[in-house]
Amino acid sequence: MALREDSWEDELQGQFSLLSATSFEVKEESEDTHGSSNTGILDLSDEVFILILRRLDPTSLLRVGSTCRTLFRVCSCNSLWTKHFQTSFGVPFATATCSISAKSAFRLVFMWRTLFRNLHCNRSLQEKLFAEIPFPPHKYWVQWLVLEETVPLPSVRLPCTDIESLWGIEKEVLEGKVQEKDEDEGRMLKFEWKELYALALEHHGSIAKVFQHVLNQQSNDHCELEAMFSQYSQCRFQWLFTYWLFRQPVPFDRQLRAIYLQWQKHSKRKVVSWGGTLCDIRYLASLHHITSDYWRGKLAQGDETVGIQTVGNYFSMCKSLVAWILGRDWGRLKSKKVYEDTLEGVYLLLRREMQETLVEHERFWQVAKVQMTRVCTLEETAVNYVNWKMIETLPYYKLYMVSGNMVYLDHVQGFLHRKRLVHDWFFMKENTWVRQLLPGDLYPLLEFDTKISQDSLHGDSMPAQLSRVMWLFLHSGQTLYLEAVKGLVLQCAQASLGHFCSLSPGASIQPHVS
């Protein structure tokens, strides 16, 4: 018998006609009483609501339905969920012949399919299905396995009555198959799961009717399935990440570990138990920006399967990047710095794209090559490793890496030039007395290879004041701030000279103020 698919218009006439009429009468009464009044979205008819809600995906539909009772009622309409059932599972849903609503059927099948699809990383479900081997799982889980064509379990031995009730196959068909295969052992029948699926499909005539039979046989108690799905929803990113990280074939596992820890600052104590029960998975996930984002469900709009594919493609790119860098005649420090900065640039450029969709290996590698070129340009600008480490804290550094705009590179070059100006002035021959008298906490600030961190800019101390003036000059290039730096340094040196003379009246030091 073919499935009857009622149109949403027919269903609305039968299910919402009374509600629509009532709301219309209430509206007319309200207009008669209060005259013209403003109308809101809840004053729309159910028919209009259905037309709007048909454009939403299941998740959005559930969110809209959680806002109020009226929208919950409309969002539970069978016509909406029948459409989503067929779109998501490829099976039409017969509302008239099924004992549960389309929304409930969608919810149950979605939970089961999600769990079964990720069986490889779900130990809780594995225990439910595999713990009783060679005996079949609990009957509750067998009734869900009926929907699957391929089941990773050995041949099942079940009573004829159980097969008849679970798969809906008539007893005569089973006995005919048994006689043909000679596998009847006291009413216990032995079948392959795939063979039972084929028999059920042949007997019912379509996969839609198999679904209908299974859903009609379901009990009302699905606490176990709901608890299993809730656990998976909370832990799915951690489970999939752990499976991906530690369940690779042996040669690939060694390669992945080497690439994962390549040039990364990590605790040897925490990674020594790699893949073991005592391994700190959360710590390993924190070593990379992308794995940290996946751990928190921020990749591919929270899709765990697509997100882990992006993670795999990212580390495939890392493998190519390491091979490219090691093929160059570079020292260890330069190789490590190029690798770190390239990955940082790749993450900054593709972070938003990774949050929205799958990023393939080719896309990662394309961006990585551009980033390597920019990083090497910055390295040439810095001249040496000390300068390179100094300019990496500049905002222009990352801006150039992300945009490639030469304006930011000019800012980096200007910063180094101005730092050199201060250094050269401080180490002029006529400023020897200044270097001798300047306090020890101010001296390093005037050296070329000293970083000025933002933390040192706060406070009323003399180092903080000098750091602020230096910071203004280095980032603006205005001569006014350079003169302020010189004046502040000379003032400190003369103060030290006065203090020294007060302690040693006989001493004579003649400063040469430049």
NUPA-47375 format. One record per residue (C-alpha): x, y, z; residue number from 1; residue in three letters. Coordinates in pm, whole numbers, plus 32768, in hexadecimal, padded with zeros to 4 digits. Example, Ala and Ser with C-alpha at 12.3 -4.5 7.8 and 13.67 -1.06 7.14 Angstrom:
# NUPA-47375
> 84CE  7E3E  830C  1  ALA $
> 8557  7F96  82CA  2  SER $
This chain:
# NUPA-47375
> 8000  8000  8000  1  MET $
> 8091  814D  7F9A  2  ALA $
> 80CB  8250  80A7  3  LEU $
> 7FD6  8370  80AC  4  ARG $
> 807E  84C3  80BF  5  GLU $
> 7F7F  85C9  8128  6  ASP $
> 7FCB  8728  80B7  7  SER $
> 8008  882B  81C1  8  TRP $
> 7ECF  88E9  8152  9  GLU $
> 7DEF  87B9  8196  10  ASP $
> 7E8E  877F  82E6  11  GLU $
> 7E61  88E8  8349  12  LEU $
> 7CF0  88DA  82F4  13  GLN $
> 7CC0  87AB  83D0  14  GLY $
> 7DA9  8803  84EE  15  GLN $
> 7D9F  897D  850B  16  PHE $
> 7C4D  89E2  847F  17  SER $
> 7BAE  8A0B  85D4  18  LEU $
> 7CD9  8AC6  8660  19  LEU $
> 7CE8  8BAA  8532  20  SER $
> 7B76  8BF5  8548  21  ALA $
> 7B8F  8C3A  86BB  22  THR $
> 7CB6  8D22  8692  23  SER $
> 7C02  8DD2  8576  24  PHE $
> 7ACB  8E05  864B  25  GLU $
> 7B9B  8E86  876C  26  VAL $
> 7C4A  8F76  8681  27  LYS $
> 7B00  8FF8  85F8  28  GLU $
> 7A78  9024  8757  29  GLU $
> 7BB3  90DC  87BE  30  SER $
> 7B9B  91C2  8693  31  GLU $
> 7A2D  920A  86D8  32  ASP $
> 7A78  9259  8842  33  THR $
> 7BB6  9322  8823  34  HIS $
> 7BA3  939C  86C1  35  GLY $
> 7CE1  9397  85F3  36  SER $
> 7E06  9301  86B2  37  SER $
> 7F67  9294  8664  38  ASN $
> 7F94  9126  8605  39  THR $
> 80C1  904E  8657  40  GLY $
> 8155  8F13  85C7  41  ILE $
> 807B  8E37  86A5  42  LEU $
> 7F47  8ECA  85FD  43  ASP $
> 7FA4  8E20  84B7  44  LEU $
> 7ED6  8CF5  8451  45  SER $
> 7F64  8B97  847A  46  ASP $
> 7F69  8B6F  8301  47  GLU $
> 8055  8C97  82DD  48  VAL $
> 812A  8C14  83FB  49  PHE $
> 8150  8AC6  8349  50  ILE $
> 81BC  8B70  8208  51  LEU $
> 82CA  8C2D  82C7  52  ILE $
> 833E  8B0B  839E  53  LEU $
> 8364  8A20  8274  54  ARG $
> 84A1  8AE0  821C  55  ARG $
> 854C  8A90  8367  56  LEU $
> 8636  896F  83AE  57  ASP $
> 85E1  8880  84CE  58  PRO $
> 86C2  8930  85C8  59  THR $
> 8631  8A87  857D  60  SER $
> 84D3  89F6  8587  61  LEU $
> 850E  896D  86E5  62  LEU $
> 8599  8ABB  8758  63  ARG $
> 846D  8B78  86D5  64  VAL $
> 8385  8A7C  8778  65  GLY $
> 8426  8AB3  88CA  66  SER $
> 83C4  8C22  88D9  67  THR $
> 8252  8C05  8935  68  CYS $
> 812D  8B15  893E  69  ARG $
> 8096  8B91  87FA  70  THR $
> 81D3  8B63  8732  71  LEU $
> 8215  8A15  87DB  72  PHE $
> 80C4  8999  8763  73  ARG $
> 80F9  8A14  8600  74  VAL $
> 8262  899A  85F1  75  CYS $
> 81EB  883C  8652  76  SER $
> 8118  8824  8517  77  CYS $
> 8141  86D2  846D  78  ASN $
> 816A  8768  8312  79  SER $
> 82A5  8821  837E  80  LEU $
> 834B  86F2  8418  81  TRP $
> 82DE  8605  8303  82  THR $
> 83A6  86DC  8214  83  LYS $
> 84D7  86DC  82F9  84  HIS $
> 84B8  8564  8332  85  PHE $
> 84CE  851B  81BF  86  GLN $
> 85E2  861B  8185  87  THR $
> 86BB  85A0  82A5  88  SER $
> 868B  8428  8288  89  PHE $
> 8621  83FE  811E  90  GLY $
> 84E3  834B  8188  91  VAL $
> 837D  83CF  8164  92  PRO $
> 82B6  83D5  82A6  93  PHE $
> 814B  835D  82A8  94  ALA $
> 8095  842D  83AA  95  THR $
> 7F49  8378  8389  96  ALA $
> 7FCF  8218  83C5  97  THR $
> 80D8  8260  84CE  98  CYS $
> 8085  8255  863F  99  SER $
> 8165  837D  869A  100  ILE $
> 817D  84DD  8614  101  SER $
> 8275  8541  8508  102  ALA $
> 832F  861D  85FF  103  LYS $
> 835A  8500  86F9  104  SER $
> 83C3  8412  85E5  105  ALA $
> 84C3  850B  8564  106  PHE $
> 854C  853C  86C1  107  ARG $
> 8574  83C8  8709  108  LEU $
> 860A  836B  85B9  109  VAL $
> 86F2  8498  85C2  110  PHE $
> 8777  8435  8719  111  MET $
> 87AC  82CD  86AC  112  TRP $
> 884C  8320  855F  113  ARG $
> 8939  8418  8604  114  THR $
> 89A6  8317  8705  115  LEU $
> 89CA  81FE  8607  116  PHE $
> 8A8C  82DA  8515  117  ARG $
> 8B8C  8323  8625  118  ASN $
> 8B95  81C5  86B6  119  LEU $
> 8D0E  81B0  867B  120  HIS $
> 8D58  82B4  8789  121  CYS $
> 8C32  8277  8874  122  ASN $
> 8CA3  8178  8975  123  ARG $
> 8B5B  8187  8A33  124  SER $
> 8A94  8116  8903  125  LEU $
> 8B9F  8016  88AB  126  GLN $
> 8B6C  7F76  89FF  127  GLU $
> 89F6  7F66  89C2  128  LYS $
> 8A1C  7EBB  8870  129  LEU $
> 8B54  7DE6  8899  130  PHE $
> 8B53  7D7F  8A07  131  ALA $
> 8A76  7C4C  89D3  132  GLU $
> 8B2A  7BB9  88A4  133  ILE $
> 8AED  7AAB  8826  134  PRO $
> 898D  7AF0  88A4  135  PHE $
> 88C4  7C10  880B  136  PRO $
> 88A7  7D5F  88BF  137  PRO $
> 877F  7DBE  8997  138  HIS $
> 8637  7DBA  88DC  139  LYS $
> 8614  7F34  88F5  140  TYR $
> 8753  7F68  882D  141  TRP $
> 8704  7E50  8739  142  VAL $
> 85C6  7F05  86D0  143  GLN $
> 869C  802E  8665  144  TRP $
> 8799  7F53  85B3  145  LEU $
> 867B  7EDD  84D5  146  VAL $
> 8693  802D  841F  147  LEU $
> 8801  7FFB  83C1  148  GLU $
> 886F  7F3E  828D  149  GLU $
> 89D0  7F05  830E  150  THR $
> 89FC  7EA3  847C  151  VAL $
> 8B5C  7E5F  8507  152  PRO $
> 8AEA  7D2A  85C7  153  LEU $
> 8B0E  7BB4  8586  154  PRO $
> 89EB  7AD9  851D  155  SER $
> 88BE  7AFE  85FF  156  VAL $
> 8805  79DB  86A1  157  ARG $
> 86A4  7A39  8703  158  LEU $
> 8559  7986  873A  159  PRO $
> 8471  7985  8612  160  CYS $
> 8373  7A55  86D2  161  THR $
> 8473  7B68  8717  162  ASP $
> 84D9  7B7F  85AB  163  ILE $
> 836D  7B8B  8545  164  GLU $
> 831C  7CA5  8638  165  SER $
> 845A  7D70  860B  166  LEU $
> 8486  7D58  8493  167  TRP $
> 8318  7D1E  843E  168  GLY $
> 836B  7BED  8369  169  ILE $
> 8258  7AE8  835C  170  GLU $
> 829C  7994  83F3  171  LYS $
> 8268  78E0  82A8  172  GLU $
> 837D  79A9  8203  173  VAL $
> 846B  795C  831F  174  LEU $
> 8423  77E9  8317  175  GLU $
> 8456  77E0  81A0  176  GLY $
> 85A9  7880  81C5  177  LYS $
> 8604  7799  82E1  178  VAL $
> 85AD  7662  821C  179  GLN $
> 8679  76E3  80FD  180  GLU $
> 87A8  7728  81DB  181  LYS $
> 8767  760C  82D0  182  ASP $
> 87AA  76ED  83FE  183  GLU $
> 867D  769F  84D8  184  ASP $
> 86E4  763C  8637  185  GLU $
> 85B3  761B  8716  186  GLY $
> 8505  775B  86A6  187  ARG $
> 864D  781F  86BD  188  MET $
> 86A8  78B8  8570  189  LEU $
> 8800  792D  8509  190  LYS $
> 881F  7A46  840B  191  PHE $
> 8915  7B4A  839B  192  GLU $
> 88A0  7CAB  83ED  193  TRP $
> 88B6  7D14  8283  194  LYS $
> 87E8  7BE6  821C  195  GLU $
> 86D7  7C3D  8315  196  LEU $
> 86D4  7DA3  8295  197  TYR $
> 86AA  7D25  812F  198  ALA $
> 8590  7C3B  819A  199  LEU $
> 84DB  7D53  8250  200  ALA $
> 8502  7E3A  8125  201  LEU $
> 8480  7D2E  803B  202  GLU $
> 835C  7CDA  811F  203  HIS $
> 82EA  7E3F  8164  204  HIS $
> 832A  7EBB  8005  205  GLY $
> 83E3  7FFE  805D  206  SER $
> 84CD  808E  815F  207  ILE $
> 83BC  8184  81C1  208  ALA $
> 82DE  8068  8234  209  LYS $
> 8400  7FCE  82F5  210  VAL $
> 8426  8118  83AC  211  PHE $
> 82B1  8124  83E7  212  GLN $
> 82B0  7FC4  8478  213  HIS $
> 83D4  800D  8561  214  VAL $
> 8340  8155  85DD  215  LEU $
> 81EE  80B2  861C  216  ASN $
> 8295  7F9E  86E7  217  GLN $
> 8354  8094  87C0  218  GLN $
> 82FF  80B0  892F  219  SER $
> 82C4  81FF  89D3  220  ASN $
> 83F5  81DE  8AB2  221  ASP $
> 8527  8268  8A00  222  HIS $
> 85E4  82DC  8B35  223  CYS $
> 8713  820A  8ADD  224  GLU $
> 872C  829A  897E  225  LEU $
> 86F8  83FC  89FD  226  GLU $
> 87FF  83D2  8B0C  227  ALA $
> 88F5  8342  8A11  228  MET $
> 88B6  8460  891E  229  PHE $
> 88D5  8564  8A32  230  SER $
> 8A24  84D2  8A97  231  GLN $
> 8A9A  84D2  8930  232  TYR $
> 8A28  863B  88FB  233  SER $
> 8AF6  86AC  8A23  234  GLN $
> 8C2F  85E2  89D3  235  CYS $
> 8C28  85B8  8859  236  ARG $
> 8D47  86A9  880F  237  PHE $
> 8E28  860B  8913  238  GLN $
> 8DD2  84A9  88A1  239  TRP $
> 8E08  84EC  872F  240  LEU $
> 8F48  85AE  876E  241  PHE $
> 8FD1  8495  8848  242  THR $
> 8F77  8390  8745  243  TYR $
> 9015  845A  862D  244  TRP $
> 9152  849F  86F3  245  LEU $
> 9197  8341  8778  246  PHE $
> 90EC  824B  868C  247  ARG $
> 91C3  827D  8558  248  GLN $
> 927D  8154  84BD  249  PRO $
> 93D6  8121  8556  250  VAL $
> 94AE  81D6  8451  251  PRO $
> 93B6  82F7  8436  252  PHE $
> 939C  8309  85B0  253  ASP $
> 9512  8349  85D0  254  ARG $
> 9506  844E  84BD  255  GLN $
> 93DD  84FE  855A  256  LEU $
> 9484  8509  86AE  257  ARG $
> 95C2  8599  8617  258  ALA $
> 9503  86A2  8554  259  ILE $
> 941D  86F0  8677  260  TYR $
> 9540  873B  8761  261  LEU $
> 962E  87CB  865C  262  GLN $
> 96CA  8910  86DE  263  TRP $
> 95B8  892F  87E4  264  GLN $
> 95FD  8994  894A  265  LYS $
> 9574  8873  8A15  266  HIS $
> 95A5  87BA  8B59  267  SER $
> 9661  8676  8B1D  268  LYS $
> 95C4  85E7  8C55  269  ARG $
> 9466  861B  8BCA  270  LYS $
> 94A8  858C  8A71  271  VAL $
> 9572  845D  8ADE  272  VAL $
> 942D  839A  8B10  273  SER $
> 93BA  83E2  89AA  274  TRP $
> 928B  830A  8960  275  GLY $
> 9283  8270  8ABC  276  GLY $
> 916E  827A  8BBB  277  THR $
> 9228  8383  8C86  278  LEU $
> 925C  8467  8B5A  279  CYS $
> 91DC  85CA  8B8D  280  ASP $
> 910E  85F8  8A50  281  ILE $
> 909F  8755  8AAF  282  ARG $
> 920A  87C3  8ACC  283  TYR $
> 925E  8735  8975  284  LEU $
> 9135  87EA  88DD  285  ALA $
> 91B1  8932  8970  286  SER $
> 92FE  891F  88B6  287  LEU $
> 9265  899B  876F  288  HIS $
> 9166  8AAD  8730  289  HIS $
> 909A  89D7  8644  290  ILE $
> 9083  88A8  872A  291  THR $
> 9029  898B  884B  292  SER $
> 8F0E  8A1D  877A  293  ASP $
> 8E96  88C2  8719  294  TYR $
> 8E9D  8850  8883  295  TRP $
> 8DB0  896E  88D5  296  ARG $
> 8CCE  8928  87AA  297  GLY $
> 8D28  8A60  86E4  298  LYS $
> 8D79  89C1  8594  299  LEU $
> 8C86  898A  8474  300  ALA $
> 8B60  8A21  8532  301  GLN $
> 8B7E  8918  863F  302  GLY $
> 8B74  87EF  854F  303  ASP $
> 8C5F  86F5  85F1  304  GLU $
> 8C92  8622  84B8  305  THR $
> 8CE3  8742  83CD  306  VAL $
> 8DB5  87E6  84DB  307  GLY $
> 8E96  86B7  850A  308  ILE $
> 8EC7  86A7  8391  309  GLN $
> 8F42  880E  839B  310  THR $
> 9030  87B2  84B6  311  VAL $
> 90B6  868F  83E8  312  GLY $
> 90E9  876E  82B8  313  ASN $
> 919C  886F  8390  314  TYR $
> 929D  8775  840D  315  PHE $
> 92C7  86EC  82AF  316  SER $
> 932E  884D  8250  317  MET $
> 9417  8858  837F  318  CYS $
> 94C3  871E  82FF  319  LYS $
> 94FF  87C0  81AC  320  SER $
> 9577  88FF  8255  321  LEU $
> 9674  8848  8330  322  VAL $
> 96FC  878D  8202  323  ALA $
> 9720  88D5  8143  324  TRP $
> 97D4  8986  8261  325  ILE $
> 98C0  8865  82AB  326  LEU $
> 9922  8865  813D  327  GLY $
> 99B5  89C3  8168  328  ARG $
> 9B11  8A0D  81E8  329  ASP $
> 9A92  8ABF  831E  330  TRP $
> 9AFA  8AAE  8487  331  GLY $
> 9A1D  8A1B  8593  332  ARG $
> 99AC  8B6B  861E  333  LEU $
> 994A  8BF6  84CB  334  LYS $
> 9898  8AB5  8467  335  SER $
> 97D2  8AB4  85A9  336  LYS $
> 9777  8C24  858C  337  LYS $
> 9707  8C07  8421  338  VAL $
> 9632  8ADA  847B  339  TYR $
> 9590  8B80  85A8  340  GLU $
> 9547  8CC9  84F9  341  ASP $
> 94C4  8C1D  83C1  342  THR $
> 93CD  8B4E  848B  343  LEU $
> 9368  8C84  854D  344  GLU $
> 9322  8D3C  8408  345  GLY $
> 9261  8C16  8377  346  VAL $
> 9186  8C0A  84AB  347  TYR $
> 9146  8D81  84AA  348  LEU $
> 90E6  8D80  833A  349  LEU $
> 900D  8C48  833C  350  LEU $
> 8F78  8C57  8499  351  ARG $
> 8E28  8CDF  8429  352  ARG $
> 8E1A  8BF5  82FE  353  GLU $
> 8E64  8AC9  83DE  354  MET $
> 8D4D  8B31  84C8  355  GLN $
> 8C54  8B29  83A9  356  GLU $
> 8CB0  8A07  82C6  357  THR $
> 8DA6  88F5  8268  358  LEU $
> 8F02  896A  8203  359  VAL $
> 8FBC  8881  8119  360  GLU $
> 9130  8833  8114  361  HIS $
> 9163  88F9  7FD2  362  GLU $
> 90CC  8A2F  8070  363  ARG $
> 91AC  8A10  81A2  364  PHE $
> 92E3  89DE  80CD  365  TRP $
> 928E  8B02  7FE9  366  GLN $
> 9276  8BEE  8111  367  VAL $
> 93AB  8B56  81B7  368  ALA $
> 9484  8BA1  8086  369  LYS $
> 9417  8D0C  808B  370  VAL $
> 945D  8D22  8200  371  GLN $
> 95B8  8C89  81DA  372  MET $
> 9610  8D94  80DA  373  THR $
> 95A1  8EA9  81C4  374  ARG $
> 9654  8E13  82EF  375  VAL $
> 9798  8DF9  8229  376  CYS $
> 976F  8F66  81C2  377  THR $
> 974F  8FC9  8330  378  LEU $
> 9881  8EF9  8383  379  GLU $
> 994B  8FAF  8278  380  GLU $
> 98CF  90FB  8300  381  THR $
> 993B  90A0  8461  382  ALA $
> 9A9A  903C  83E3  383  VAL $
> 9ADC  8F58  850D  384  ASN $
> 9A20  8E77  85FC  385  TYR $
> 9A35  8F69  8723  386  VAL $
> 9988  907D  865F  387  ASN $
> 988F  8F81  85D9  388  TRP $
> 9824  8F1D  8737  389  LYS $
> 980B  908C  8794  390  MET $
> 9722  90F4  867A  391  ILE $
> 9638  8FC8  869E  392  GLU $
> 9581  907F  87B5  393  THR $
> 952E  91A7  86D4  394  LEU $
> 93C7  91C6  865A  395  PRO $
> 9450  9210  84FE  396  TYR $
> 94F6  90BB  84F9  397  TYR $
> 93AF  8FF8  84FF  398  LYS $
> 92FE  90F8  8428  399  LEU $
> 93FF  90C5  8317  400  TYR $
> 93E7  8F4C  8336  401  MET $
> 926E  8F54  830F  402  VAL $
> 9250  905F  8203  403  SER $
> 93A1  906C  8154  404  GLY $
> 937F  91E6  8144  405  ASN $
> 94D5  9288  8116  406  MET $
> 946B  93AC  81F1  407  VAL $
> 9484  92CC  8322  408  TYR $
> 95D8  924F  82B3  409  LEU $
> 964B  93B9  829A  410  ASP $
> 95D4  93EC  8401  411  HIS $
> 96A7  92C4  8471  412  VAL $
> 97D8  934C  83BC  413  GLN $
> 979C  94A4  8453  414  GLY $
> 9784  940D  85AE  415  PHE $
> 98D6  9363  8588  416  LEU $
> 9970  94A2  84FB  417  HIS $
> 98F5  9573  861F  418  ARG $
> 996C  946F  8719  419  LYS $
> 9AC2  9484  8676  420  ARG $
> 9AC0  9603  8690  421  LEU $
> 9A89  95F3  8808  422  VAL $
> 9B95  94EA  882E  423  HIS $
> 9C96  95AA  8760  424  ASP $
> 9C59  96EC  8821  425  TRP $
> 9C7A  963C  896E  426  PHE $
> 9DC5  9599  890C  427  PHE $
> 9E65  96D3  887F  428  MET $
> 9FBE  971C  890D  429  LYS $
> 9F54  9864  89AE  430  GLU $
> 9E41  97AB  8A6D  431  ASN $
> 9F33  96C4  8B21  432  THR $
> 9EF4  9779  8C69  433  TRP $
> 9D7C  9746  8C38  434  VAL $
> 9DA9  95CF  8C15  435  ARG $
> 9E82  95CB  8D4E  436  GLN $
> 9D88  968A  8E24  437  LEU $
> 9C3C  9609  8D9E  438  LEU $
> 9B84  9521  8E91  439  PRO $
> 9B92  93B1  8E3A  440  GLY $
> 9A1B  938D  8E02  441  ASP $
> 9A20  949E  8CF5  442  LEU $
> 9B57  9431  8C38  443  TYR $
> 9ABD  92FF  8B89  444  PRO $
> 9998  93CB  8B04  445  LEU $
> 9A84  948F  8A22  446  LEU $
> 9B2F  935F  898D  447  GLU $
> 9AC8  92F5  8831  448  PHE $
> 9A64  918E  8876  449  ASP $
> 998A  91D5  89A7  450  THR $
> 9813  91A2  898E  451  LYS $
> 9728  929D  8A2B  452  ILE $
> 95FF  91D9  8AA7  453  SER $
> 94AF  927A  8AE4  454  GLN $
> 94BC  9212  8C51  455  ASP $
> 95E7  92F6  8C86  456  SER $
> 9522  9428  8C12  457  LEU $
> 9451  9443  8D4D  458  HIS $
> 94B6  94F0  8E8E  459  GLY $
> 9565  962B  8F08  460  ASP $
> 96C5  95A0  8F23  461  SER $
> 97DC  962C  8E4E  462  MET $
> 97F9  94ED  8D79  463  PRO $
> 9683  9500  8D32  464  ALA $
> 969D  966F  8CCD  465  GLN $
> 97C4  962C  8BE7  466  LEU $
> 9714  94FC  8B53  467  SER $
> 95E1  95CB  8AFF  468  ARG $
> 96A8  96DB  8A51  469  VAL $
> 9778  95D7  8998  470  MET $
> 963D  9520  892F  471  TRP $
> 95A5  9662  88A6  472  LEU $
> 96DC  96B1  87DB  473  PHE $
> 970C  9552  8752  474  LEU $
> 95A5  9538  86DB  475  HIS $
> 956E  969C  8662  476  SER $
> 96C6  970A  85EB  477  GLY $
> 9690  9870  865F  478  GLN $
> 97D1  992B  86B7  479  THR $
> 9724  99CB  87DF  480  LEU $
> 971E  987E  8896  481  TYR $
> 988B  9837  883D  482  LEU $
> 98F1  997E  88DF  483  GLU $
> 981C  9922  8A0C  484  ALA $
> 98D6  97D5  8A27  485  VAL $
> 9A26  9886  8A1D  486  LYS $
> 99BA  9989  8B1C  487  GLY $
> 9934  9883  8C0B  488  LEU $
> 9A73  97B3  8BF2  489  VAL $
> 9B54  98E1  8C2C  490  LEU $
> 9A7C  9950  8D4E  491  GLN $
> 9AA1  97FC  8DF4  492  CYS $
> 9C18  97FA  8DB6  493  ALA $
> 9C44  9956  8E49  494  GLN $
> 9B72  98F5  8F76  495  ALA $
> 9C56  97CC  8FAC  496  SER $
> 9D83  98B3  8F85  497  LEU $
> 9CFC  99A4  908B  498  GLY $
> 9CBB  9887  917A  499  HIS $
> 9E1C  9802  9140  500  PHE $
> 9EB7  995A  917E  501  CYS $
> 9DF6  9984  92C1  502  SER $
> 9E85  983D  933D  503  LEU $
> 9FEA  988A  92C3  504  SER $
> A02A  9A04  92DD  505  PRO $
> A191  99E1  9265  506  GLY $
> A136  992D  9125  507  ALA $
> A12D  99EF  8FE1  508  SER $
> A06D  9970  8EB5  509  ILE $
> A029  9A64  8D9D  510  GLN $
> 9EFF  99FA  8CCC  511  PRO $
> 9EFA  9A51  8B5D  512  HIS $
> 9D92  9A91  8B0A  513  VAL $
> 9D47  9A4E  899E  514  SER $
